[in-house]
Amino acid sequence: MAIYLDNSATTPVRREVIDEMLPFLESDFGNPSSIHSHGMKAAAGVKLSRERVARLLGCSASEVYFSPCGTYSNNVAILGRARFVEANDGGRHLITTNIEHPSVIGPCQNLESRGWRVTYLPVDKDGIIDVEQLKSAISDDTSIISVMWANNEIGSLQPIEEIAKVAQERGIFFHTDAVQVPGKLPIDVSRHAISAMSLSGHKFYAPKGIGILYLKQGENVMPTAFGGGQEMGILPGTESVPNIVAIGKAAELAAAEVSQTSEKLRALQNILLEKLLPIEGLRVTGPSSVEKRLPGHVSVAISGAEGESLVMKCDLKGISVSSGSACHKGIIEPSSVLRALRLPDSEARGSLRISAGRFNSIEECEKAGDLIAQIAAKSARLSGQQV
C-alpha cells in the first residue's frame, strides 16, 4: 500500500474540487471577458470563487487576485511594491529572513542588483526570527518587510501577528508567503494587519497552476507583466477559469474544516514524532514544540546519512517523503534553510521531511512511522560505523 506523506510539496485534488471545475472544462468554457452567455457563466464562476477565497482570508472580495501560482504572487507582491516605491521616491530597504522560499529570495536578490539594500534576518535554532531584531533592523528607508508565515522545509511558524503589528505601526508594507497555511491554521488578515499575502492552490487540494494574491485595500503595487486589464491589471492575462473555480471550492472547504483538519494533523504529527524521536543520531529540525510548528509537519536530520538516499529507501517501502538536501554534480548539499539553523553539514545532508495531509489515516502514519524509524535507525547505525 502506497502512503503519501509529502503534502508540503503538493496535495491531491479533492473530488469535490474536481466536480466543481468540470463544467468549466466542458460546457461553461467561455472567456469571462466575453459578454455572451458562455462568457457570463465563466465570469459568474470567477466571481463566486473570489467571494469564497475572501471568506477564507477574512477580507473583501475586491482584495483577492488570482495568479498562476504562489511563486508568481510572491514576485508580484515584492517587485510590484518595489516598483511603486521607486516611482514615488520611497526608501529602498527591504527586510526578510534567511529561510525564505526561493521565490522570495530571488526577487530580493533582483532588487539588490538594482541598488536596494536588503536585510536577511537570522533565525534561532527553531527557525524563528527575533521580533526585537526586526525592530532594530528597521530604518527610515525601510519600505517592505516580507516574512514567510510557515516554512515549508522545517515547519516553523513565525510570529506573524507581532510582525504585522510592527510593520503597521511604522507604516511599512508587510507581505507574507502563507502558501503552507490554508486549511491548517485559521487566517484572518484583518486581525493580522497584513498588507499582502501569497497562497497556492496545490497546497490545499486544488490543482497546480493557480495561486492567490491578497492585497489589502489602499495598498498599491504596480504590474510586473503587461497585457489586458484582467485582475485590475496587476495580474493580466486571460483567466484560467476552471482552476479559479477549483481554488474557490478548495478555499470554501478549507475554511469550513480548518479546526477539524488542524486537530487531525496534530494527532498524526504526534504519532510520527513518537516513532522517530527515540532514534539515536536523529534530531528534529525546526521547532521541537508542535505549537510552534505547522500541523502535520515533521522534519528530522540523521547524522552521516544522505537525504536523497533516505527518500529512495522510503519510496521502496511505498512511502513518499522528501528531503531538504539535493544532489548537485554528485555532491549532496544541505539546503540554505538547514544551514541557517547552523546544523553541521554532516547532519543537514541527512534531512527528511514528512508532511501528513487530511487524507492520511492514523493507521497509515503508524505504519509509515515504524518503517521510516527502521530506515533512519539503520542509516544512523551505518553512519556511526563509518566514522
For each residue, the residues with C-beta under 8 A, 3 or more apart:
1: 318 364
2: 318 319 320
3: 318 319 320 360 364 367 368
4: 7 12 320 357 360
5: 319 320 321 354 355 356 360 364 365 368
6: 9 10 320 321 322 353 355
7: 4 10 11 203 296 355 356 357 360
8: 152 153 155 180 203 294 297 322 353 355
9: 6 322 355
10: 6 7 202 203 208
11: 7 202 203 204 205 357
12: 4 205 357 359
13: 17 18 205 206 207 246
14: 17 18 205 206 249 250 253
15: 18 19
16: 19 20 249 253
17: 13 14 20 21 205 206 207 246 249 250 253
18: 13 14 15 21 22 246
19: 15 16 22
20: 16 17 23 245 246 248 249
21: 17 18 24 25 207 242 243 245 246 249
22: 18 19 25 26 242
23: 20 26 27 28
24: 21 28 29 42 45 241 242 245
25: 21 22 29 242
26: 22 23 29
27: 23
28: 23 24 38 41 42 45 241
29: 24 25 26 38 42 241
30: 34 36 37 38 39 40 41 42 241
31: 34 38 39 42 238
32: 39 42 43 45 46 239 241
33: 39 43 228 230 238
34: 30 31 38 39 40 42
35: 39 40
36: 30 39 40
37: 30 40 41
38: 28 29 30 31 34 41 42
39: 30 31 32 33 34 35 36 42 43
40: 30 34 35 36 37 43 44
41: 28 30 37 38 44 45
42: 24 28 29 30 31 32 34 38 39 45 46 239 241
43: 32 33 39 40 46 47
44: 40 41 47 48
45: 24 28 32 41 42 48 49 241 244 245 248
46: 32 42 43 49 50 66 239 241 244 245
47: 43 44 50 51 61
48: 44 45 51 52 245 248
49: 45 46 52 53 66 244 245 247 248 249 251
50: 46 47 53 54 61 64 66 248
51: 47 48 54 55 61 248
52: 48 49 55 56 248 249 251 252 255
53: 49 50 56 57 61 64 212 247 248 251
54: 50 51 57 58 59 60 61 63 64
55: 51 52 58 251 252 255
56: 52 53 182 187 251 252 254 255
57: 53 54 63 64 187 188 189 197 214
58: 54 55 187 188 189 190 191
59: 54 63 64 189 190 214 216
60: 54 63 64 217
61: 47 50 51 53 54 64
62: 217
63: 54 57 59 60 189 214 215 216 217
64: 50 53 54 57 59 60 61 212 213 214
65: 212 213 214 215 231 232 234 235
66: 46 49 50 210 211 212 213 231 235 239 240 244 247
67: 70 72 73 76 210 211 212 213 231 235
68: 72 209 210 211 240
69: 72 73 200 208 209 210 211
70: 67 73 74 101 103 177 179 198 199 200 203 211
71: 74 75 101 103 200 211
72: 67 68 69 75 76 211 235
73: 67 69 70 76 77 198 199 200 211 212 213
74: 70 71 77 78 101 103 104 107 146 175 177 198
75: 71 72 78 79 80 103 106 107 224
76: 67 72 73 79 80 213 221 223 224 234 235
77: 73 74 80 81 146 175 196 198 213 215 221
78: 74 75 81 82 94 104 107 108 111 144 146 175
79: 75 76 82 83 107 110 111 224
80: 75 76 77 83 84 221 222 223 224 234
81: 77 78 84 85 143 144 173 175 196 219 220 221
82: 78 79 85 86 92 94 107 111 116 144
83: 79 80 86 87 221 222 223 224
84: 80 81 87 88 90 220 221 222
85: 81 82 88 90 91 92 143 144
86: 82 83 89 90 92
87: 83 84 222
88: 84 85
89: 86
90: 84 85 86 141 143
91: 85 139 140 141 142 143
92: 82 85 86 111 115 116 117 141 143
93: 116 117 118 119 139 141 142 143 144
94: 78 82 108 111 116 117 118 119 142 143 144 145 146
95: 118 119 121 134 137 138 142 144 145 146
96: 100 104 105 108 118 119 120 121 145 146 147
97: 100 120 121 122 123 129 147 148 158
98: 120 121 122 123 336 340
99: 123 127 148 151 153 154 156 336 337 340
100: 96 97 104 105 108 146 147 148 177
101: 70 71 74 104 105 148 152 177 179
102: 105 106
103: 70 71 74 75 106 107 177
104: 74 78 96 100 101 107 108 146 148 177
105: 96 100 101 102 108 109 336
106: 75 102 103 109 110
107: 74 75 78 79 82 103 104 110 111
108: 78 94 96 100 104 105 111 112 118 120 146
109: 105 106 112 113 118
110: 79 106 107 113 114
111: 78 79 82 92 94 107 108 114 116 118
112: 108 109 115 116 117 118
113: 109 110
114: 110 111
115: 92 112
116: 82 92 93 94 111 112
117: 92 93 94 112 141
118: 93 94 95 96 108 109 111 112
119: 93 94 95 96 137
120: 96 97 98 108
121: 95 96 97 98 129 130 133 134 137 147
122: 97 98 129 133 340
123: 97 98 99 126 127 128 129 156 340 341
124: 127 128 129 130
125: 341 342
126: 123 156 286 287 288 289 292
127: 99 123 124 151 154 155 156 285 286 287 337 340 341
128: 123 124 156 157 158 159 287 292
129: 97 121 122 123 124 133 134 147 158 159 163
130: 121 124 133 134
131: 134 135 159 162 163 166
132: 135 136
133: 121 122 129 130 136 137
134: 95 121 129 130 131 137 138 145 163 166
135: 131 132 138 166
136: 132 133
137: 95 119 121 133 134 142
138: 95 134 135 142 166 170 172
139: 91 93 142
140: 91
141: 90 91 92 93 117
142: 91 93 94 95 137 138 139 145 170 172
143: 81 85 90 91 92 93 94 172 173
144: 78 81 82 85 93 94 95 172 173 174 175
145: 94 95 96 134 142 163 166 167 172 173 174 175
146: 74 77 78 94 95 96 100 104 108 174 175 176 177
147: 96 97 100 121 129 158 160 163 174 176
148: 97 99 100 101 104 151 158 176 177 178
149: 157 158 160 176 177 178 180 181
150: 155 156 157 158 178 180 181 184 185 294 297
151: 99 127 148 154 155 156 180 286 294 337
152: 8 101 179 180
153: 8 99 286 299 324 335 337 338 351 353
154: 99 127 151 285 286 287 299 324 337 338 341
155: 8 127 150 151 286 287 293 294 297 298 299
156: 99 123 126 127 128 150 151 286 287 292 293 294
157: 128 149 150 160 185 287 292 293 294
158: 97 128 129 147 148 149 150 163 176
159: 128 129 131 162 163
160: 147 149 157 163 164 176 192 194
161: 164 165 191 192
162: 131 159 165 166
163: 129 131 134 145 147 158 159 160 166 167 174 176
164: 160 161 167 168 174 176 192 193 194
165: 161 162 168 169 193
166: 131 134 135 138 145 162 163 169 170 172
167: 145 163 164 170 172 173 174 193 195
168: 164 165 171 172 174 193
169: 165 166
170: 138 142 166 167
171: 168
172: 138 142 143 144 145 166 167 168
173: 81 143 144 145 167 195 196 219
174: 144 145 146 147 163 164 167 168 193 194 195 196
175: 74 77 78 81 144 145 146 194 195 196 197 198
176: 146 147 148 149 158 160 163 164 194 196 197 198
177: 70 74 100 101 103 104 146 148 149 197 198
178: 148 149 150 181 182 187 197 198 199
179: 70 101 152 198 199 200 203
180: 8 149 150 151 152 184 203 294 297
181: 149 150 178 184 185 187 199 294
182: 56 178 187 199 203 204 251 254
183: 204 205 253 254 257 258 261 358
184: 150 180 181 258 261 262 265 294 295 296
185: 150 157 181 258 262 294 295
186: 258 259
187: 56 57 58 178 181 182 197
188: 57 58 191 192
189: 57 58 59 63 192 193 194 197 214 216
190: 58 59 193
191: 58 161 188
192: 160 161 164 188 189
193: 164 165 167 168 174 189 190
194: 160 164 174 175 176 189 197 214 216
195: 167 173 174 175 215 216 219
196: 77 81 173 174 175 176 213 214 215 216 219 221
197: 57 175 176 177 178 187 189 194 212 213 214
198: 70 73 74 77 175 176 177 178 179 211 212 213 214
199: 70 73 178 179 181 182 203 204 211 212 214
200: 69 70 71 73 179 203 210 211 212
201: 204 206 207 208 209 210 211 212 243 246 247 250
202: 10 11 206 207 208 209 210
203: 7 8 10 11 70 179 180 182 199 200
204: 11 182 183 199 201 250 251 254
205: 11 12 13 14 17 183 250 253 254 358
206: 13 14 17 201 202 210 243 246 247 249 250
207: 13 17 21 201 202 210 243 246
208: 10 69 201 202
209: 68 69 201 202 240 243
210: 66 67 68 69 200 201 202 206 207 240 243 244 246 247
211: 66 67 68 69 70 71 72 73 198 199 200 201 247
212: 53 64 65 66 67 73 197 198 199 200 201 247
213: 64 65 66 67 73 76 77 196 197 198 234 235
214: 57 59 63 64 65 189 194 196 197 198 199
215: 63 65 77 195 196 219 221 234
216: 59 63 189 194 195 196 219
217: 60 62 63
218:
219: 81 173 195 196 215 216
220: 81 84
221: 76 77 80 81 83 84 196 215 234
222: 80 83 84 87
223: 76 80 83 226 233 234 235 236
224: 75 76 79 80 83
225: 235 236 237
226: 223 236
227: 230 236 237
228: 33 233 236 237 238
229: 232 233 236
230: 33 227 233 235 236 237 238 239
231: 65 66 67 234 235 236 239
232: 65 229
233: 223 228 229 230 236
234: 65 76 80 213 215 221 223 231
235: 65 66 67 72 76 213 223 225 230 231
236: 223 225 226 227 228 229 230 231 233
237: 225 227 228 230
238: 31 33 228 230
239: 32 42 46 66 230 231 244
240: 66 68 209 210 243 244
241: 24 28 29 30 32 42 45 46 244 245
242: 21 22 24 25 245 246
243: 21 201 206 207 209 210 240 246 247
244: 45 46 49 66 210 239 240 241 247 248
245: 20 21 24 45 46 48 49 241 242 248 249
246: 13 17 18 20 21 201 206 207 210 242 243 249 250
247: 49 53 66 201 206 210 211 212 243 244 250 251
248: 20 45 48 49 50 51 52 53 244 245 251 252
249: 14 16 17 20 21 49 52 206 245 246 252 253
250: 14 17 201 204 205 206 246 247 253 254
251: 49 52 53 55 56 182 204 247 248 254 255
252: 52 55 56 248 249 255 256
253: 14 16 17 183 205 249 250 256 257
254: 56 182 183 204 205 250 251 257 258 261
255: 52 55 56 251 252 258
256: 252 253
257: 183 253 254 260 261 358
258: 183 184 185 186 254 255 261 262
259: 186 262 263
260: 257 263 264
261: 183 184 254 257 258 264 265 295 358
262: 184 185 258 259 265 266 295
263: 259 260 266 267
264: 260 261 267 268 358
265: 184 261 262 268 269 295 296 356 357 358
266: 262 263 269 270 290 295 296
267: 263 264 270 271 362
268: 264 265 271 272 296 356 360 362 365
269: 265 266 272 273 290 293 295 296 297 298 356
270: 266 267 273 274 290
271: 267 268 274 275 362 365 366 369
272: 268 269 275 276 298 354 356 365 368 369 372
273: 269 270 276 277 284 290 298
274: 270 271 277 369
275: 271 272 366 369 370 372 373
276: 272 273 279 282 284 298 300 369 372 373 376
277: 273 274 282 284
278: 373
279: 276 282 302 373 376 377 380
280: 377 380
281: 302 303 304 380 381 383 384
282: 276 277 279 300 301 302 303 376 380
283: 300 301 303 347
284: 273 276 277 287 288 298 299 300
285: 127 154 299 300 301 324 338 341 343 351
286: 126 127 151 153 154 155 156 293 297 299 341
287: 126 127 128 154 155 156 157 284 290 291 292 293
288: 126 284
289: 126 292 293
290: 266 269 270 273 287 293 295
291: 287
292: 126 128 156 157 287 289
293: 155 156 157 269 286 287 289 290 297
294: 8 150 151 155 156 157 180 181 184 185 297
295: 184 185 261 262 265 266 269 290
296: 7 184 265 266 268 269 355 356 357 360
297: 8 150 155 180 269 286 293 294 353 354 355 356
298: 155 269 272 273 276 284 353 354 355 356
299: 153 154 155 284 285 286 324 351 352 353 354
300: 276 282 283 284 285 351 352 354 376
301: 282 283 285 338 343 347 348 350 351 352
302: 279 281 282 305 310 347 350 352 376 379 380 383
303: 281 282 283 344 346 347 350 380 383 384
304: 281 346 350 379 380 382 383 384 386 387
305: 302 309 310 349 350 376 379 380 383
306: 309 310 325 332 349 350
307: 310 311 323 324 325 326 332 349 350 351 352
308: 311 312 323 325 326 327 332
309: 305 306 312 313 379
310: 302 305 306 307 313 314 321 323 350 352 375 376 379
311: 307 308 314 315 321 322 323 352
312: 308 309 315 316
313: 309 310 316 317 375 379
314: 310 311 317 319 320 321 352 371 372 375
315: 311 312 318 319 320
316: 312 313
317: 313 314 371 375
318: 1 2 3 315
319: 2 3 5 314 315 368 371 372
320: 2 3 4 5 6 314 315
321: 5 6 310 311 314 352 353 354 355 372
322: 6 8 9 311 352 353 355
323: 307 308 310 311 326 351 352 353
324: 153 154 285 299 307 334 335 337 338 348 351 353
325: 306 307 308 332 333 334 335 338 348 349 350 351
326: 307 308 323 332 333 335
327: 308 330 331 332 333
328: 331 333
329:
330: 327
331: 327 328
332: 306 307 308 325 326 327 349
333: 325 326 327 328 349
334: 324 325 338 339 343 345 348 349 351
335: 153 324 325 326 338 339 348 351
336: 98 99 105 339 340
337: 99 127 151 153 154 324 340 341
338: 153 154 285 301 324 325 334 335 341 343 348 351
339: 334 335 336 342 343 345 348
340: 98 99 122 123 127 336 337
341: 123 125 127 154 285 286 337 338 348
342: 125 339
343: 285 301 334 338 339 347 348
344: 303 347 348
345: 334 339 348 349
346: 303 304 349 350
347: 283 301 302 303 343 344 350
348: 301 324 325 334 335 338 339 341 343 344 345 351
349: 305 306 307 325 332 333 334 345 346
350: 301 302 303 304 305 306 307 310 325 346 347 379 383
351: 153 285 299 300 301 307 323 324 325 334 335 338 348
352: 299 300 301 302 307 310 311 314 321 322 323 372 376
353: 6 8 153 297 298 299 321 322 323 324
354: 5 272 297 298 299 300 321 368 372
355: 5 6 7 8 9 296 297 298 321 322
356: 5 7 265 268 269 272 296 297 298 360 365
357: 4 7 11 12 265 296 360
358: 183 205 257 261 264 265
359: 12
360: 3 4 5 7 268 296 356 357 364 365
361: 364 365
362: 267 268 271 365 366
363: 366 367
364: 1 3 5 360 361 367 368
365: 5 268 271 272 356 360 361 362 368 369
366: 271 275 362 363 369 370
367: 3 363 364 370 371
368: 3 5 272 319 354 364 365 371 372
369: 271 272 274 275 276 365 366 372 373
370: 275 366 367 373 374
371: 314 317 319 367 368 374 375
372: 272 275 276 314 319 321 352 354 368 369 375 376
373: 275 276 278 279 369 370 376 377
374: 370 371 377 378
375: 310 313 314 317 371 372 378 379
376: 276 279 282 300 302 305 310 352 372 373 379 380
377: 279 280 373 374 380 381
378: 374 375 381 382
379: 302 304 305 309 310 313 350 375 376 382 383
380: 279 280 281 282 302 303 304 305 376 377 383 384
381: 281 377 378 384 385
382: 304 378 379 385 386
383: 281 302 303 304 305 350 379 380 386 387
384: 281 303 304 380 381 387
385: 381 382
386: 304 382 383
387: 304 383 384
